[in-house]
Amino acid sequence: MSTGPSMLSLMASSLYALVFLGCLVAAIAASRTRQAPGHRWMWLALALFFAGLAALRVLEIEELVRDAIRQSMRNEGVYGERGSAQRPIAATLVVLVGAAGSLLLYRWCLPLRGRRNLARMGAVLAACAMLLLVALRLISLHPIDVLLYGPLKLNWIVDLGASFLVLSSAISYTRIVRRTS
């Protein structure tokens, strides 16, 4: 039974709220400086994504989903063999994200020119890393959990790194488009 979000979860949700605001400011800057409509919509989508991440943390939805999956496996009597179900899911997820990332880099990144476009791309790639991290935490496969929560604390490194990359990309984008207008 949960007693509410931990101090670390509250700090993470505060960071996500800050990233939300940064992305919102970038969307407003894109609109005011008459950038392509895709710029504004991408920053708005990223803002909503980070608002969702903040809500997930504060409301402990990720933990509730993970607990519900575990309870369902216990009820079905397959909890002891959960690794046999989790491994293919984790492998498929990593392959799909790797393929999508490669396609994204090939089709979208290579032809990019200009610092504002590079800032947008950095933000999108960092958000994809966050999405992969959340999915891996939900799958909760023991070898992955050891990497995420073990001595290296890759969970926090990826979480904080991706969040700060999106925030710094939003700030850079805003500065660039305001200077050029």
Secondary structure, DSSP 8 states (H G I E B T S, - for coil): ---S--HHHHHHHHHHHHHHHHHHHHHHHHHHTT--HHHHHHHHHHHHHHHHHHHHHHTTHHHHHHHHHHHHHHHTT-GGGHHHHHHHHHHHHHHHHHHHHHHHIIIIITT--SHHHHHHHHHHHHHHHHHHHHHHHHH--HHHHHHHHSTT-HHHHHHHHHHHHHHHHHHHHHHHHHHH-
